[in-house]
Structures are given as C-alpha cells and as structure tokens.
Amino acid sequence: MEFDWSYTIGLLWSRDFWNATLLVVELSLASWIISVILGFFVALSHRSGFLAVRKIASVYVWFFRSLPLLVLLIFVYNLPQAFPSTGSFLSIPFISGLIAIVLSETAYIAEIHRGALVSVSKGQYEAGHVLGLSRSGIQRLVVIPQALRIALPSLANEFISIVKLTSLVSVISLAEILLVGQRYYTQNFKVIETMVAVAFYYVLIVTVFDTLLKALERHLDFSNRLTALSKAGADGADSASDLPSIVERVDSQPAIRLDRGGKSFGDNSVFNNLNLAVRQGEVVSIIGPSGSGKTTLIRSLNGLETLDQGIVYLKEKPFIAGREEQLGRTLPKAKNEMLELGMVFQSFNLFPHKTVLGNVTLGPRYHNRGSVGEIRSSARAILSQVGMLAHENKYPHQLSGGQQQRVAIARALAMKPSVLLFDEPTSALDPETVGEVLRIMADLAKSGRTMIIVTHEMKFALEVSDRVIFMEGGKVIFDGSPNALREELLRDVRLADFVRL
C-alpha cells in the first residue's frame, strides 16, 4: 500500500490535533510545575530531623515509584465508585490525569531535588547561619537557587518524560494527541500515516520546550557568566584601603566568654572544662597542632558546633549553652545576638550564585539594615577598603583564593559585628595570596576590633595579637601576650618546636 503523504500533511492543519496539542501542553506544564513544587517539599521531608517525617517521605517515594502510571490513572479515574462524593471532579479526565501524573512524578522529582540538595555544600548552610538567616531564609536565598541550577537538567528531562506519559491518559478518554489519532485511523485505517502526524505533534512540543528549558538552564548557570572590572573601582583594584578605627579598646568587660566548655565527637573528647574570655577590642590568636581542638572551639562560639557542656556569654549575657545546661534551644531565638558575631571561614563559603556585591549585601538586606541604596553604598565602601570594589560584579568562581577571602571578610564586616571569628583564613591559599589577606586582618586588628583568630601563621600571630593561646590535646597549654610567649619559648621545648614550624 502506498503511503498517503497528502493525508498526513493535511493532518498537520487539523483543528482536532492542535486542540489536543494544547491540551497536552496544559496537562504537562501543570503536572510538571506542581510536581516540582511538591517534590521539593518531599525532598526536604526526606532530610527532616524528625524520624516520622522521613519515614513518611520514604514510603511515599517507594510506593509511587513502584506503581505503574497506567494503573494509577485507572484507579484515580474510577475512585468515585468507592467514594461517590469525589465524582464531581474525578470524573473529569483532565483532573484525574493531572492527579495521577502528579502523584507519580512527585516521587521521581523528589529524588532529583534530594540529590541536588545533597550537592549544596555544608559550608553554604553555615555561611547563612552566621549571617543570622533563618532556616527558611537559608533555603530561599542560598540553597534553593543553587539546588535548582543543579537539578534543572534532570527536571527538564522529566518534563519531556511527562509529555510522553500524557499519551497514557487516553485510557480514561482524555482527548489528547494519541486518542485523536486513534479516532482518525479507526475511521480510515490509515494507521501509519496518522501515527506519523501524531509523532510530529509530540516532537514539536518536546523540541519547543526543550529549547526553552535549555535557555533557562543557561540563564541560571552563573558559572558561565563573564563580567568585567567595575569602572568605579578600577583604580587601585587590588590594593586595600586603610580600615577606619571602629571601637576603642576596653579592658574590663569580656566581649565574649566561654565558661566550662566541653565538646566530644562520640568517644573522642575534643576539649573539656575549657574557659576562654576575650575583652572588647582584644585580638586573640589561637595556635596549636592539627587536632588540638582550636577549630572546634571557635565554631562552638557561634553555634556551628553544639557544646556538650558550658555556656557562651556575649557581653556577659548567656548566648549559647551546651546540652547539659538545657539552654541550647535559645540559639534560634537569639538572632540579634547572632549578628554580633562575624565569621570568616577557611574555605571562604561565598555564595556562588551571587556576585561579589550580592554576597556582601545579602545579610544586611535580609535584616533590613537600611534602604537598598544605603546598603549598596555601605557594601561598596567596605569592598573598597579590602581592595575588591573593582570586582564587585564578578562571581566567586572568577576570583583567586585571596580575592575570595577578602570578599568573605567584607561580607562579615557588612553586618557590623562586635566580634570577628577567623577559622584558619589563610590555610586554603597559595603562598602568594596569603600576604594580601594577612594585611587586611592586620589593618582590622589595628582598628580596634575584637578578633579571635585560629591560625598557623606564627609570625602574624606574634605581631598583631594582644594574646596568644596555644592549645594541644584539647587543653590550653599557654595563654599570654606575644612577649610572654617569646619568653616561654626559652623554657618550653615543645612550644618552641611548634612555633618554629
């Protein structure tokens, strides 16, 4: 039998097919959008701290991934037989098909979201935490934009799968493309010619939306964005300005204090019954060998690590408490106190989807620290002070390690904290960029800021610190001025060997 091309081409102008195509687009888009939203909440439930919530999410994903969509379609459409009250809406094929597809696809898309959420590093959550963002704020401003970019290629592929799955809805008499084709070829028996037209409409839908989704994917892919130097900051782009004096030194009241702190990881005790007090305007460097507990100590001061025992006081007011003191739950309520502590991480933890300026303004904008113009002006002034104004429109991946760390310092300064915490800020840098970061930190120390610095830079610690603390095995072996440390080196062989490293 000769293929009837004129018949097939004629179907490309068929009003029935175009109406069916519009119906498929509506059903596919509605199913995909709803499933993407619901799937995200299922994925979050999978990561919940409540066991019951995690179990419910796991059972949902397991069950609906196991159930064939065809079975689910027939079940939903015929549910009014058991529950007549549902007949008013489940008897409509479009609604039944939408519900069945959403139930099925949400399970698959939840796994896509879960994989994307896992891909967002822990440091991003910690960076949001130290900026005082709530859990929902961290998800909305930090995690979701990054997870969406990671998940989008798989989500786009899932949309294409949904378009093809709509053909199954023909079993409940929805007039989609396949059902229209079946009606045509049952009348004239031109099966091949009709199915070629059916294929054309499906390919058309997939091609159009695949192009649109790929364009969206490129738009969200901040790693491929290129930006030039800011003209306003092009002069002296990499030289830091002097940081102004912010506070006067006050030696009476501690700015931050840890009382009888204790922390363990399983059976491994990191430190126990540890006391630390840092006065307003004091610069304290904590040194010691790897595994001595210094990083855990500084992370315990702002709640990134939960103390087992002890209380952290901020300006002599209880701020964080260990599990034994039963005050640990006060931390989420202490948002204003949290903003008093700025944190600079070893691995920068800049938000990769934000520009340099966006990183610095995120915290102040979240906490409504002024108008948009005022916040931007203040942020640009700080970037100028750390020598990064020329790079304000760049993304973190376009910067060197030293430049990223300077932006991280600017981000911390933008919140105007009373205490700055530095967790080995130069350990991830190459030798050529260490100096530029240390110069910024030295200027901050001279400006009278309260600083606690975990560092391996012995020369820097001795030059800028008011006090140096040497930790080993979770204990404070030495706590005194740089001059006292130099004298102690003559008596303590172990300390002398470490400082020479």
LINQUI-V590867 format. One line per field, one symbol per residue. phi: phi as a letter, one per 40 degrees, with the letter a starting at -180 (. if undefined). psi: psi as a letter, one per 40 degrees, with the letter a starting at -180 (. if undefined). burial: I if it has 24 or more other C-alpha atoms within 12 Angstrom, else O. A space follows every 50 residues. Layout:
phi = ???
psi = ???
burial = ???
This chain:
phi = .cccccccccccbcccccccccccccccccccccccccccccccccbccc dccccccccdccccccccccccdcccccddccbdccccbcccdccccccc ccdccdcccdcccccccccccdcccccccccgccdccccccbcddccccc cddcccccccccdccccccccbgccccccccccccccbgccccccccdcd cccccccccccccccccccccccbcbbcccccbccgdbbccccccbbccb cccccaabbfcaabbgccccaafcbabbcdgcbbbbbicdgchccccccc cbgcbcccbhbcbbfgbdbbbcdccfbdccdcccccccccbcbbccbgfc cccbcdcccccdcdcccfchcdccccccccccccccgbccbccccdccbc cccccccccccccccfccbbbbbfcbccbcdcbcdccccccccccccgcc bbbcabcccccccbccbbbbbaggbccaaacdccccccccbbcccccccc c
psi = hhhgddddddeeehddddddddddddddddddddddddddddddddeieh dddddddddddddeddhidddddddddeddddgdeedddeehdddddddd dddddddddddddddddddhiddddddddeeeiidddddddddddddddd edddddddddddddddddedeffhgaddddddddeedeegdddddddddd dddddddddddddddddddegeeehhiiihddedhfdehiihhihdiihh echhdihhhfihhigbehhdihfhihhhiheihhhhiiiheeeddddddd deedhhidiihhhhfehhdiiiddefedeeddefddddeehihhidfdfi hdeiidddddedddddeffaiddddddddddddddefedeedeiideeii ddddddddddddddefidhhhhggeedeiiddedddddddddddddeeih hhhhiegddddddeidihhhihfeihdihaiddddddddddhddddddde .
burial = OOOOOOIIOOIIOOOIIIOIIOIIIOIIIIIIIIIIIIIIIIIIIIIOOO OOOOOOIIOIIOOIOOOOIIOIIIIIIIOOOOOOOOOOOIIOIIIIIIII IIIIIIIIIIIIIIIIIIOIOOIIIIIIIIIIIIOOOIIOIIIIIIIIII IIIIIIIIIIIIIIIIIIIIIIIIIIIIIIIIOIOOOOOIOOIIIIIIII IIOIIIOOIIOOIOOOIOOIIIIOOOOOOOOOIOOOOIIIIOIOOOOOIO OOOIIIIIIIIIIIOOOOOIIIIIIIIIIIIIIIIIIIIOOIIIIIIIII IIIIIIIIIIIIIIIOOIIIIIOOOOOIOOIOOIOOIIIIIIIIIIIIII IIIIIIIIIIIIIIIIOOOOOOOOIIOIIIIIIIIIIIIIIIIIIIIIII IIIIIIIIIIIIIIIIIIIIIIIIIIIIIOOOIIIIIIIIIIIIIIOIII IIIIIIIIOIIIIIIIIIIIIIOIIIOIIIIIOOIIOOOOOOOOIOOOIO O
